[in-house]
Amino acid sequence: MTITPYINLSGDAEDALEFYNKIFGGTTEIMRWSEMPPDPAMPLEEGWKNKIMHAALTINENLKIYLSDSFTQREAVHNSVVLHVVFDSEDTLRDAFAALSEGGTVNMPVESTFWGSVYGDVVDKYGTAWGLEYTLPE
């Protein structure tokens, strides 16, 4: 079994996909709303056809993130899910944290913790919450 985080946005999923790809690397796949078969019961709003119906950012064999623009321009609902990423080095964590912080809100700056990690908590400019951690060697 795998669990894949799915981020639902309200029109800026492509920007978010490029942003996350720049930080984490990997490969992207995109399907646009215009590729969906027409359905009179679900008409697309004007200007929405080129928005993302579904996208995947595959970072490595163990990590994938899905993104989508909500079906219409209505505001996407964000819940209390936090994407928690454990890094292989403190430098990589700090680089990702700095990038995710641009235009976002830092809830907890990167610092050493009582549980033996370096950790930081940020909500990026797209409203996605991130917990970034590096476990210190013993």
N, C-alpha and C positions, 0 to 999 in steps of 0.2 A: 504494500500500500504506500502511496505517496500523497502528500498534501501540498497543493500548489496555491500560494496566495494569489488572489484575483482582485485587482484594483479597478474599481469602477469610477470613472471621472465624467465630467460634464463638458467635454469639448476639447480638452487638452491632453488626451491620452498619447497622441503622437509625440508631443513635446516631452512628456514624462518618459516615454519609452526611450527616446534619444538621450535624455538626461541620465537615466539609470544605466543605459548601455555605455555611456561615456565614463561613468564611475566604475561599474562592475565588469565591463567587457561582455563578451559572449556574442551570440547570434540572435537576430530578430526575424520574426515572421509576422506579417500583417494581413488581415482580411478587412476590407472596408464594407460599410453598410451598402454601398452600391453593388457589391458582389452578391448580396442576398437576393433570392428570387422575389419579384414584386408580390406584395400581399396587400390587397385593398383594405384589409382590416387593420393593417399597421403601416399607414403612410408615413414616410419620412418627412421631417420638417425641412423647409427650404435651407439649403446650405449644409445639410447634414450628411449627404450621400458620401462625401469623401472622408468622413470621420471614421474612426476605428470601431469595427464591430467586434473584433477579437484580435489580440496581438499576444505574442509570446516572446519573452526574453529568456533564452537558455544561457545561463551563466556557466554551468558545468554539468556533468552528468548527474549531479545530485540536487541542483537548484535551478528552478524555473519560476518566473513570475509572469502572470497573465495580466493584461490590461484591456480595458474597453471604454469607449465613450458610451454613456447611457443612451438609450434609444432616441431620446429627444433632447432638446436643450434644457430640460428641467434640471435642477440641481441634483447631482448625484449624492446619495446618502453615504456618509463615511461613518463607520462604526468604530469601536474601540480596539480593533485589531492592531497589533504592533508587529512589524516585520523585524525579527531578531536575527542579526547576522553575526556569526562568530568568525573572526579573521585569523589568519596565520601569522600576522605580525602587527605590532602596535603602529608602525608607520603606515601600513595599508589602512588600518582602522582610522587613523587621524586624517589621511587624505580623503577617504570616503565621507567622514564626518564633516570636514570642511566644505566639501562639494554639496552635500545634502543640506547643509546649514544656509547656503546662499539663498536668500529670499525666504527662508523658513524661520522656525522658532526653536531655539535651543531650550529644552526643558532641563537638561543636566549636561553640563560641559564634560568633555572627556577627562576622566580622572581615575586614579587608582582607587579601588574599592576595598572594603573590609573582607569581601569574599574571594580575594586573590585574582581579580581581573582589572583590566582597564576598561571602562565603560562610559558610554555617552548616549544620551537620549535626545532625539530631534524630530520635529515634524517638518517635512520638507515643504516647498512652495506649492505643492499639489495637494497638501493636506494629509499625506501619508506619514504615519508614525513609524520611526525606526529606533531600535535598540541595537547599538553596535558594541561588540565585546571582543576583547582579546584576553585569553587566560594567560596570566603570568607564569613563567616557568618556576618550578619549586626549587 
